[in-house]
Amino acid sequence: VQVVESGGGVVQPGGSLKLSCRTYGFTIAAYEMSWHRQAPGKGREFVASFTSTGGTNYADSVQGRFFISRDNAANTIYLQMNKLKPQDTAVYFCKATHWEYGSTYWGQGTQVTVSS
């Protein structure tokens, strides 16, 4: 079982990045998939997720700028990040939690740096 994020990098304020999270060993359809981030010196915080009915949830700080999507056939979710701000700088993590059993898997994270 593996969760692997990719797509991080350095971008200027106002720019965009698209993160990917690919899972191996399980199907994402059975899991609540979400994105979280951890900035230097801070705790890990929620960014975005899918609801059990197929909707989406976003943290207030990213609402309207970030968009979560998924490709069940590819066992991959994405995070499109637009209008990036320096305060979006963080390591971004993908999390998978089984809807019924609660078993949870985290990826290793991908660094996003927003700087001019």
BALUM-873062 format. One record per residue (C-alpha): residue in three letters; residue number from 1; x, y, z. Coordinates in steps of 0.25 Angstrom, whole numbers, always signed. Layout:
BEGIN
{ala; NUM; {X; Y; Z}}
...
END
This chain:
BEGIN
{val; 1; {+0; +0; +0}}
{gln; 2; {+6; +13; -4}}
{val; 3; {+1; +28; -6}}
{val; 4; {+10; +36; -15}}
{glu; 5; {+9; +51; -17}}
{ser; 6; {+16; +59; -28}}
{gly; 7; {+15; +72; -35}}
{gly; 8; {+21; +81; -24}}
{gly; 9; {+31; +92; -28}}
{val; 10; {+34; +107; -27}}
{val; 11; {+25; +117; -33}}
{gln; 12; {+23; +132; -32}}
{pro; 13; {+11; +138; -25}}
{gly; 14; {-1; +138; -33}}
{gly; 15; {+4; +126; -41}}
{ser; 16; {-2; +112; -42}}
{leu; 17; {+2; +98; -39}}
{lys; 18; {-5; +84; -40}}
{leu; 19; {-2; +73; -30}}
{ser; 20; {-5; +59; -32}}
{cys; 21; {-7; +47; -22}}
{arg; 22; {-6; +33; -28}}
{thr; 23; {-10; +21; -19}}
{tyr; 24; {-4; +7; -20}}
{gly; 25; {-10; -5; -14}}
{phe; 26; {-24; +0; -12}}
{thr; 27; {-35; +7; -19}}
{ile; 28; {-39; +21; -16}}
{ala; 29; {-53; +19; -18}}
{ala; 30; {-54; +12; -4}}
{tyr; 31; {-46; +23; +3}}
{glu; 32; {-49; +38; +7}}
{met; 33; {-38; +45; +0}}
{ser; 34; {-33; +58; +4}}
{trp; 35; {-21; +68; +4}}
{his; 36; {-14; +74; +16}}
{arg; 37; {-2; +83; +17}}
{gln; 38; {+8; +87; +28}}
{ala; 39; {+16; +100; +27}}
{pro; 40; {+29; +102; +34}}
{gly; 41; {+27; +102; +49}}
{lys; 42; {+12; +100; +49}}
{gly; 43; {+3; +88; +50}}
{arg; 44; {-3; +80; +39}}
{glu; 45; {-16; +86; +34}}
{phe; 46; {-27; +82; +25}}
{val; 47; {-28; +87; +11}}
{ala; 48; {-38; +80; +3}}
{ser; 49; {-46; +67; +2}}
{phe; 50; {-57; +59; -4}}
{thr; 51; {-70; +56; +3}}
{ser; 52; {-77; +43; +4}}
{thr; 53; {-87; +48; -6}}
{gly; 54; {-77; +52; -16}}
{gly; 55; {-77; +67; -12}}
{thr; 56; {-64; +75; -8}}
{asn; 57; {-60; +82; +4}}
{tyr; 58; {-49; +93; +5}}
{ala; 59; {-42; +101; +16}}
{asp; 60; {-47; +115; +16}}
{ser; 61; {-33; +120; +13}}
{val; 62; {-33; +113; -1}}
{gln; 63; {-47; +113; -4}}
{gly; 64; {-49; +119; -19}}
{arg; 65; {-34; +117; -22}}
{phe; 66; {-32; +102; -20}}
{phe; 67; {-40; +91; -27}}
{ile; 68; {-39; +76; -23}}
{ser; 69; {-42; +66; -34}}
{arg; 70; {-41; +51; -36}}
{asp; 71; {-39; +40; -46}}
{asn; 72; {-44; +27; -40}}
{ala; 73; {-39; +18; -52}}
{ala; 74; {-25; +23; -49}}
{asn; 75; {-26; +23; -34}}
{thr; 76; {-22; +37; -34}}
{ile; 77; {-27; +50; -28}}
{tyr; 78; {-22; +64; -32}}
{leu; 79; {-21; +78; -25}}
{gln; 80; {-21; +90; -35}}
{met; 81; {-16; +102; -28}}
{asn; 82; {-18; +116; -34}}
{lys; 83; {-15; +130; -30}}
{leu; 84; {-4; +124; -20}}
{lys; 85; {+1; +133; -9}}
{pro; 86; {+13; +132; +0}}
{gln; 87; {+5; +127; +11}}
{asp; 88; {+2; +115; +3}}
{thr; 89; {+16; +110; +4}}
{ala; 90; {+16; +97; +11}}
{val; 91; {+18; +82; +9}}
{tyr; 92; {+5; +76; +4}}
{phe; 93; {+1; +63; +8}}
{cys; 94; {-10; +53; +2}}
{lys; 95; {-18; +45; +12}}
{ala; 96; {-27; +33; +10}}
{thr; 97; {-37; +28; +20}}
{his; 98; {-46; +16; +18}}
{trp; 99; {-60; +20; +19}}
{glu; 100; {-64; +8; +27}}
{tyr; 101; {-52; +3; +35}}
{gly; 102; {-45; +16; +37}}
{ser; 103; {-31; +11; +33}}
{thr; 104; {-23; +23; +29}}
{tyr; 105; {-11; +24; +19}}
{trp; 106; {-2; +37; +17}}
{gly; 107; {+7; +40; +6}}
{gln; 108; {+21; +46; +8}}
{gly; 109; {+18; +60; +4}}
{thr; 110; {+22; +69; -7}}
{gln; 111; {+28; +83; -5}}
{val; 112; {+21; +95; -10}}
{thr; 113; {+28; +108; -9}}
{val; 114; {+22; +121; -13}}
{ser; 115; {+32; +132; -14}}
{ser; 116; {+37; +144; -23}}
END
